[in-house]
Amino acid sequence: MKNFFQMLLASVLGGIIIVIVCFFLFVGFINALVSFQPNPVEVKPNSILKISLNKNIVDKSSNDPFEGFDLFSLSIQTSIGLNDILKSIDRAKHDSYIKGIYLDLNDVMAQPATAEEIRRAIASFRESGKFVISYADYYSQLGYYLATAADKIYLNPFGDFGLYGMRSEIMFYKNLLEKLGIDMQILRHGKFKSAVEPFMLDKMSPENREQIMAFMGSIWDHILQTISLARGISIDELNRIADKLELSTADNAKAKGFVDDLMYKDEIIAELCKYTEKKSEKDLNIIGISEYKRAPDKMAKYSKNKIAVIYAEGEITQGEGSSGIKSDETSRAIRTARNDSSVKAIVFRVNSPGGDALASEVIARELELAKQSKPVVVSMGNLAASGGYWISTPGDIIFANHTTITGSIGVFGQVPNIQKGLKEIVGITIDVAKTNAHADMMTIYRPLEPVEKEHILRTIENIYDKFISKVSGFRGIPKDSVDNIGQGRVWSGDNASALGLVDRFGGLNDAISHAVMLSGVSEYKIMELPQTKSTFDQLMDIMSTKIKGQFNKGEIERTFERYNYILKVLERPCIQARLPYDVILY
């Protein structure tokens, strides 16, 4: 027996030692992985910058080695930063070693406003006289929109071509919630504030359909105008071709003037050799964005002056965290830029559907303080709606793309009541002891009483009034007018410009150029905020958030596309200033 316990104790101690050793080895591995710096890349004469957009495009690239890591498949879904794409294109424009751009436009993963900014940068690159050619086995609508910035557009002879028009799909949960015995108690201000409609209807309301058709139609019109101007095909003809589905083959695309020629990949390589006066493929110098950004910039100049670019991307929530727009982290970044005397201007890049109203106000307050000491220019990305518009309003000037989705000036609240489902389906009842009549007002285990609904509605009305008052004050628009264009309605960048909600059209580069002009400096360097977290902090985020998140979503999220969205809705605070839904245009 004594020997048995000795062996048991030895086994336990051995196991503990192994776990401790493995943990420190894991930490050392992560530390080495995060701190690893790849060798600089050499750009050779007569090089071609290759731009592929088949990765998820975010506003700011991440140094997090676990970004996109899927614990279950042990695969990494990498992303690319729009900031890196725009910097690389602008730098290549002035780089004598870069002779042109090769656009590989298979599987373009971009929303309209992102595509618009990249296309604008490519068009600017062409002004240098360098070549731009585009090739794809299949052109999606946004892929082709980007391709029209090229000198020549080529398509695989057996390739396909998409021109169908745009759509926006919304999933409704009303019937599912009824079957589960869940009642979503809805309170909102604004007939267009349709964030709550999936939980109370089984199809779009007339007001929601009206606003979707308006902003989606505006975005589609801009895309068609761009294609029409580039290819000499009338907008009426483009719509007719889309309605008749006449671009079913590569031959049709060439015959109708959409592409310049049909080529296989080897023929494209031969074409690139001609452009760079190379004899064969092995002599070609092709460099991608990820490599080019690591190459020494011969044009870079040292300057003490800084233009701070602060990125606010994702849903707005309170506190700290590793994803989305966190009020504490974003406010601290703005404060850092405000208190830094070497920062001469701030560019606030917003790409957000909105979120928590209080968190939005915390961020907006910091931006308001910042503009008292230095210029603040706002750059809107794909989305700057509801809370995303709230945090944009203090800017001295607001830039948006034609295809930006913005507005949604409205507030809503929702409290789920699962009492019926628990009792009738699961067989669970809830009882409560409370000191006051409404101590359990926000519980999900009973319906709201009329007086409680009135209380929440008063809060919503108060926040909405503050929202439109801020917009009125910062934008110089009468409050009644803001209310009329508010009501939760979503607008495109074109719509918003006509209504006075934004000032100018342009992307991140345009906003930076304007900030430089307002600052009065001639030389500067870009300081990007928030700053990347330390190795240890990143490791802690991975262990506490990402791995947990992977186990939470599991296979359910793979089966039900909107599962994660429902969870977010249930986890959010009652009162929200958020875009009606996650807008993805196809």
C-alpha positions in Angstrom: 0.0 0.0 0.0 2.9 2.3 0.9 4.4 1.7 -2.5 1.1 2.4 -4.2 0.8 5.9 -2.6 4.4 6.6 -3.4 3.8 5.8 -7.1 0.5 7.7 -7.1 2.2 10.8 -5.6 5.1 10.5 -8.0 2.6 10.3 -10.9 0.7 13.4 -9.7 3.9 15.4 -9.2 5.2 14.3 -12.6 2.0 15.4 -14.2 2.1 18.8 -12.5 5.7 19.3 -13.6 4.9 18.4 -17.2 1.9 20.8 -17.2 4.1 23.6 -15.8 7.0 22.9 -18.3 4.5 22.8 -21.2 3.0 26.1 -20.1 6.3 27.9 -20.0 7.3 26.3 -23.4 4.0 27.5 -24.8 4.5 31.0 -23.4 8.0 31.1 -24.9 6.7 29.9 -28.2 4.1 32.6 -28.3 6.6 35.2 -27.3 8.9 34.2 -30.1 6.0 34.1 -32.5 4.7 37.6 -31.6 8.2 39.2 -31.5 9.4 37.6 -34.7 10.3 40.1 -37.3 10.7 38.8 -40.9 13.7 40.0 -42.9 13.3 43.1 -45.0 12.4 42.6 -48.7 14.5 43.9 -51.5 12.6 45.5 -54.4 14.3 44.8 -57.7 14.3 47.1 -60.8 11.3 46.6 -63.2 9.2 45.0 -60.5 5.4 44.6 -60.6 3.2 45.2 -57.6 0.6 42.4 -57.4 -2.6 43.2 -55.6 -4.8 40.3 -54.6 -7.9 40.9 -52.5 -8.9 37.4 -51.7 -8.5 37.9 -48.0 -10.8 39.7 -45.5 -10.0 43.4 -45.7 -9.9 45.3 -42.4 -9.2 49.0 -42.0 -5.9 48.4 -40.0 -3.7 45.4 -40.3 -3.0 43.5 -37.1 0.2 42.2 -35.6 -1.7 39.6 -33.7 -0.3 36.2 -34.9 -3.6 34.5 -33.8 -5.8 36.9 -35.9 -8.3 34.7 -37.8 -7.1 31.5 -36.0 -9.8 28.8 -35.9 -9.1 26.4 -33.0 -11.3 23.7 -34.4 -9.9 23.5 -37.9 -6.4 24.6 -36.8 -6.4 27.0 -39.8 -5.8 30.7 -40.1 -8.1 33.0 -42.1 -5.7 35.8 -42.7 -6.7 39.4 -43.3 -5.1 42.4 -45.0 -5.3 46.0 -43.9 -6.7 48.6 -46.1 -4.1 50.9 -44.7 -1.4 48.7 -46.1 -3.1 48.5 -49.5 -3.4 52.2 -49.8 0.1 52.9 -48.5 1.6 50.4 -51.0 -0.2 51.8 -54.0 0.7 55.4 -53.1 4.3 54.4 -52.5 4.5 52.3 -55.7 3.3 55.4 -57.6 6.6 57.2 -56.7 8.9 54.1 -56.7 11.0 54.0 -59.8 11.6 50.2 -59.3 7.8 49.5 -59.6 6.8 49.6 -63.3 3.1 48.8 -62.9 0.3 47.0 -61.0 -1.1 43.5 -61.7 -4.6 43.2 -60.3 -5.5 39.6 -59.5 -9.2 40.0 -58.9 -10.4 36.4 -58.3 -12.5 36.2 -55.1 -12.6 39.9 -54.1 -13.5 40.1 -50.4 -14.5 43.7 -50.1 -17.6 45.8 -49.4 -18.4 48.7 -51.8 -16.8 51.6 -49.8 -13.5 49.6 -49.4 -13.5 48.8 -53.1 -14.2 52.4 -53.9 -11.1 53.6 -51.9 -8.9 51.0 -53.5 -10.2 51.9 -56.9 -9.5 55.6 -56.3 -5.9 54.8 -55.3 -5.4 52.7 -58.4 -6.8 55.5 -60.6 -4.3 57.9 -58.9 -1.5 55.4 -59.5 -2.3 55.4 -63.3 -1.7 59.2 -63.3 2.0 58.4 -63.0 2.0 56.8 -66.4 2.7 53.3 -65.1 0.6 50.4 -66.4 -2.3 48.7 -64.6 -3.7 45.4 -65.9 -6.4 43.3 -64.5 -7.0 39.6 -64.8 -9.5 37.1 -63.3 -11.0 33.7 -64.0 -14.3 35.2 -62.7 -15.3 38.8 -62.2 -17.7 39.5 -59.4 -19.6 42.8 -59.6 -17.2 44.6 -57.2 -14.2 42.8 -58.7 -15.2 44.2 -62.1 -15.8 47.6 -60.6 -12.2 47.6 -59.4 -11.0 46.2 -62.7 -12.4 49.3 -64.6 -9.5 51.3 -63.0 -7.0 49.3 -65.1 -5.6 50.1 -68.5 -6.5 46.6 -69.8 -9.1 44.1 -68.5 -8.5 40.4 -69.2 -10.7 37.4 -68.5 -10.1 33.6 -68.8 -11.7 32.3 -72.0 -13.7 29.8 -70.0 -14.3 32.4 -67.2 -17.5 33.8 -65.9 -18.8 37.3 -65.4 -21.3 38.6 -62.8 -23.6 41.6 -63.4 -26.9 41.0 -61.7 -27.6 44.0 -59.5 -27.4 44.3 -55.8 -29.3 42.7 -53.0 -29.5 42.9 -49.2 -30.9 39.9 -47.3 -32.3 40.0 -43.8 -33.1 37.0 -41.7 -36.2 37.2 -39.5 -36.6 35.3 -36.2 -40.1 36.1 -35.1 -41.6 32.6 -35.8 -38.6 30.9 -34.2 -38.9 33.0 -31.1 -42.6 32.2 -30.8 -41.9 28.5 -31.0 -39.3 28.9 -28.3 -41.7 30.9 -26.1 -39.5 34.1 -26.2 -41.1 37.5 -26.4 -38.9 40.3 -27.6 -40.2 43.5 -25.9 -39.4 46.3 -28.3 -39.2 50.0 -27.7 -37.8 52.4 -30.3 -37.7 56.0 -31.6 -37.9 56.3 -35.4 -40.1 54.5 -37.9 -37.0 53.6 -39.9 -35.1 52.2 -36.8 -35.5 48.6 -38.0 -32.8 47.0 -35.9 -35.5 45.3 -34.0 -37.7 44.1 -36.9 -36.1 40.7 -37.3 -37.4 39.9 -33.8 -41.0 41.3 -34.3 -41.8 40.7 -38.0 -41.4 38.0 -40.6 -40.6 40.3 -43.4 -39.4 43.9 -44.1 -41.7 46.7 -43.1 -42.6 49.1 -45.9 -40.4 51.8 -44.3 -37.5 49.4 -44.0 -37.8 48.3 -47.6 -38.0 51.9 -48.7 -34.8 52.9 -47.0 -32.9 49.8 -48.2 -34.0 50.4 -51.8 -32.9 54.0 -51.5 -29.4 53.5 -50.2 -28.8 50.3 -52.1 -30.0 52.0 -55.3 -27.7 54.9 -54.7 -24.7 52.6 -54.3 -25.6 50.6 -57.4 -26.0 53.8 -59.4 -22.5 54.9 -58.4 -21.1 51.6 -59.4 -22.8 51.7 -62.8 -21.8 55.3 -63.4 -18.2 54.4 -62.8 -18.3 51.4 -65.1 -20.2 53.4 -67.7 -17.5 56.1 -67.7 -14.7 53.7 -67.9 -16.0 51.4 -70.6 -18.3 53.6 -72.6 -21.4 51.6 -71.9 -24.6 53.5 -71.0 -26.2 53.0 -67.6 -29.5 52.0 -69.3 -27.6 49.4 -71.3 -25.8 48.1 -68.2 -29.2 47.7 -66.3 -30.7 46.0 -69.4 -27.8 43.5 -69.6 -28.1 42.8 -65.9 -31.9 42.2 -66.1 -31.5 39.9 -69.1 -28.5 38.0 -67.7 -26.6 38.6 -70.9 -23.1 38.2 -69.5 -23.3 34.4 -69.1 -20.1 33.7 -71.0 -16.6 35.2 -71.4 -17.3 35.6 -75.2 -20.4 37.8 -74.4 -18.3 39.9 -72.0 -15.8 40.6 -74.7 -18.3 41.1 -77.4 -20.1 43.7 -75.4 -16.9 45.6 -74.5 -16.6 44.7 -70.8 -13.2 43.1 -71.3 -10.4 43.9 -73.7 -9.4 40.3 -74.4 -9.7 36.7 -73.3 -6.5 35.1 -72.1 -5.2 32.2 -70.1 -2.9 32.7 -67.1 0.2 31.8 -69.2 -0.7 34.4 -71.7 -1.1 37.0 -69.0 2.4 36.2 -67.7 3.7 36.6 -71.2 1.9 40.0 -71.3 3.6 41.0 -68.1 6.9 40.1 -69.5 6.3 42.4 -72.4 5.5 45.3 -70.1 8.7 44.8 -68.1 10.9 43.8 -71.0 11.6 40.3 -69.6 12.2 37.2 -71.6 10.4 34.6 -69.5 8.4 34.1 -66.3 11.5 33.2 -64.3 12.8 36.7 -65.0 9.7 38.5 -63.7 9.9 40.4 -60.5 6.4 40.3 -58.9 6.0 41.5 -55.4 2.8 41.3 -53.3 1.4 43.8 -50.7 2.6 41.8 -47.7 6.2 41.7 -49.1 6.2 45.3 -50.4 5.3 46.8 -47.0 8.4 45.2 -45.5 10.7 46.7 -48.1 12.7 49.8 -47.1 11.0 52.9 -48.2 13.6 55.0 -50.0 11.2 58.0 -50.2 10.5 58.0 -46.4 11.5 61.2 -44.6 12.1 61.8 -40.9 9.9 64.4 -39.3 9.0 65.2 -35.7 5.5 66.3 -36.9 2.8 63.6 -36.7 -0.6 63.0 -38.1 -2.4 60.6 -35.8 -4.7 58.2 -37.6 -7.0 56.6 -35.0 -9.0 53.5 -36.1 -12.4 52.8 -34.8 -13.6 49.6 -36.4 -16.4 47.3 -35.3 -19.3 47.4 -32.8 -19.1 50.1 -30.1 -19.1 48.7 -26.5 -18.0 50.0 -23.1 -14.7 49.3 -21.4 -11.7 47.4 -22.7 -11.3 44.4 -25.0 -9.6 42.8 -27.9 -12.2 43.3 -30.6 -14.5 46.1 -31.8 -14.5 49.7 -30.6 -14.1 49.8 -26.8 -14.9 53.1 -25.3 -11.9 53.1 -22.9 -9.3 52.1 -25.4 -10.6 54.4 -28.1 -11.0 57.4 -25.8 -7.4 56.8 -24.5 -6.1 56.8 -28.1 -7.8 60.1 -28.8 -6.5 61.5 -25.5 -3.0 60.4 -26.3 -3.1 62.2 -29.7 -4.6 65.3 -28.1 -1.9 65.6 -25.4 1.0 64.9 -27.8 2.3 68.2 -28.9 4.1 66.6 -31.9 0.7 65.5 -33.3 -0.5 68.3 -35.5 -3.8 66.8 -36.6 -6.0 63.8 -36.0 -7.7 61.6 -38.6 -10.5 59.6 -37.0 -11.3 56.5 -39.2 -14.7 55.1 -38.5 -16.0 51.8 -39.7 -18.9 50.9 -37.4 -22.6 50.0 -37.4 -22.8 51.6 -33.9 -23.7 50.0 -30.6 -23.8 51.1 -27.1 -25.1 54.7 -26.8 -23.2 55.6 -23.6 -19.9 54.2 -25.1 -20.6 56.3 -28.2 -20.9 59.5 -26.1 -17.8 58.7 -24.2 -15.8 58.6 -27.4 -17.5 61.6 -29.0 -16.7 63.7 -25.9 -13.0 62.9 -26.3 -13.1 63.8 -29.9 -14.8 67.1 -29.1 -12.1 68.0 -26.6 -9.4 67.0 -29.2 -10.7 69.4 -31.8 -10.4 72.3 -29.4 -6.6 72.0 -29.7 -6.0 70.6 -33.2 -7.8 69.8 -36.4 -9.9 66.6 -36.4 -10.9 65.1 -39.7 -13.3 62.1 -39.9 -12.9 59.4 -42.5 -15.9 57.1 -42.9 -15.3 53.6 -44.3 -18.0 51.0 -45.2 -20.2 51.9 -42.3 -20.5 54.9 -40.0 -24.1 54.5 -38.9 -26.1 55.2 -35.7 -23.4 55.1 -32.9 -20.9 55.1 -35.7 -22.3 58.5 -36.9 -22.6 59.7 -33.3 -18.8 59.4 -32.8 -18.2 61.0 -36.1 -20.2 64.2 -35.6 -17.6 66.2 -33.6 -15.1 66.2 -36.5 -14.2 69.5 -38.2 -14.9 67.9 -41.5 -16.3 64.5 -42.5 -15.2 62.5 -45.5 -17.3 59.7 -46.8 -17.2 57.5 -49.9 -20.1 57.6 -52.3 -20.9 54.0 -51.2 -20.5 54.5 -47.5 -23.6 53.5 -45.4 -24.3 56.1 -42.7 -27.0 58.0 -40.9 -29.3 55.7 -38.9 -29.8 58.4 -36.4 -32.1 56.7 -33.9 -32.3 54.7 -30.7 -34.0 51.5 -29.7 -34.3 49.2 -26.7 -35.2 45.5 -26.4 -35.7 43.2 -23.5 -36.3 39.5 -24.1 -38.9 37.7 -22.0 -38.3 34.0 -21.9 -40.8 33.2 -19.2 -43.3 31.3 -21.5 -40.6 29.2 -23.1 -39.0 28.2 -19.8 -42.3 27.2 -18.3 -44.1 25.5 -21.2 -41.1 24.0 -23.1 -38.5 23.3 -20.4 -40.7 23.2 -17.3 -38.8 25.8 -15.4 -40.4 28.6 -13.3 -38.8 31.6 -11.7 -39.7 33.3 -8.4 -38.2 36.4 -7.0 -37.9 38.3 -3.7 -37.4 42.1 -4.0 -37.2 45.2 -1.9 -39.0 47.4 -4.3 -41.7 47.1 -6.9 -39.5 47.3 -10.0 -36.2 45.9 -8.6 -36.4 43.2 -11.3 -37.4 45.5 -14.1 -34.7 44.3 -16.6 -35.1 40.6 -15.9 -35.7 38.3 -18.8 -37.9 36.0 -16.8 -41.1 38.1 -16.9 -42.8 40.7 -19.2 -42.3 44.4 -18.6 -45.1 46.2 -16.9 -46.7 49.2 -18.6 -45.0 51.7 -16.2 -41.7 50.0 -16.9 -42.1 50.3 -20.7 -42.9 54.0 -20.2 -39.8 54.4 -18.1 -37.5 52.8 -20.8 -39.3 54.7 -23.6 -38.6 58.0 -21.8 -34.9 57.1 -21.6 -34.9 56.3 -25.3 -36.6 59.5 -26.2 -34.1 61.4 -24.0 -31.1 59.8 -25.7 -32.6 60.3 -29.1 -33.1 64.0 -28.3 -29.5 64.3 -27.2 -28.4 62.5 -30.4 -30.2 64.9 -32.8 -29.2 67.9 -30.7 -25.5 66.9 -31.1 -25.9 66.4 -34.8 -27.7 69.7 -35.0 -25.0 71.5 -33.1 -22.0 70.0 -34.7 -23.4 70.0 -38.3 -25.2 73.3 -38.2 -28.5 71.7 -39.2 -31.8 72.8 -37.5 -32.9 70.2 -35.0 -36.3 69.7 -36.7 -34.5 68.9 -39.9 -32.2 66.4 -38.2 -35.3 64.7 -36.8 -36.8 64.5 -40.2 -33.7 62.9 -41.8 -33.1 60.9 -38.6 -35.8 58.5 -37.4 -33.3 55.7 -37.7 -33.1 56.0 -41.5 -30.0 54.7 -43.2 -28.4 56.7 -46.1 -25.7 56.2 -48.6 -22.7 58.5 -48.8 -24.3 60.3 -51.8 -27.6 60.7 -49.9 -25.8 61.9 -46.7 -23.9 64.5 -48.7 -27.1 66.0 -50.1 -28.5 66.1 -46.6 -25.5 67.8 -45.0 -24.5 64.8 -42.9 -21.1 64.6 -44.5 -18.9 67.3 -46.1 -16.8 65.7 -48.8 -16.3 62.6 -50.8 -13.0 60.7 -50.4 -11.3 57.9 -48.6 -8.6 57.6 -45.9 -5.9 59.1 -48.0 -8.0 62.1 -48.8 -8.8 62.6 -45.2 -5.1 62.5 -44.3 -4.2 65.0 -47.0 -6.8 67.4 -45.8 -5.6 67.0 -42.2 -2.1 67.8 -43.3 -3.4 70.9 -45.1 -5.3 72.0 -42.0 -2.2 71.4 -39.8 0.0 73.6 -41.9 2.9 71.2 -41.9 4.9 70.3 -45.0 6.6 67.1 -43.7 5.1 64.6 -41.4 4.8 60.9 -40.4 1.8 58.8 -39.7 1.2 57.6 -36.1 -1.4 54.9 -36.0 -3.6 54.4 -32.9 -4.6 52.4 -30.8 -1.1 51.0 -30.4 -0.5 47.3 -30.7 -0.6 45.5 -27.4 2.4 43.9 -25.8 3.2 40.2 -26.3 1.9 39.3 -22.8 -1.3 41.2 -23.3 -1.9 39.6 -26.6 -1.3 36.2 -25.1 -3.8 36.9 -22.3 -6.4 38.1 -24.8 -5.9 34.9 -26.8 -6.3 32.7 -23.7 -9.2 34.6 -22.1 -11.2 35.6 -25.2 -10.4 33.9 -28.5 -10.2 30.3 -27.3 -13.3 30.8 -25.2 -15.0 32.3 -28.2 -14.1 29.4 -30.4 -15.7 26.9 -27.9 -18.8 29.1 -27.5 -19.5 29.2 -31.2 -18.5 25.7 -32.1 -20.4 24.0 -34.9 -23.6 25.8 -34.1 -22.3 29.0 -35.8 -21.3 27.0 -38.8 -24.8 25.6 -39.1 -26.8 28.7 -38.3 -25.2 31.7 -39.9 -26.9 34.2 -37.7 -26.3 32.5 -34.4 -23.5 34.8 -33.4 -25.7 37.8 -34.3 -28.5 36.6 -32.0 -26.1 36.1 -29.1 -24.7 39.7 -29.6 -28.3 41.1 -29.5 -29.0 39.2 -26.3 -25.7 40.3 -24.7 -26.1 44.0 -25.6 -27.3 46.6 -23.2 -31.0 47.4 -23.4 -30.7 50.7 -25.2 -28.7 50.8 -28.4 -27.8 53.3 -31.1 -26.9 50.7 -33.8 -27.4 50.1 -37.5 -30.6 48.1 -38.2 -28.7 45.0 -39.2 -25.3 43.8 -40.5 -25.3 45.2 -44.0 -23.6 43.0 -46.6 -24.3 44.0 -50.2 -23.8 41.3 -52.9 
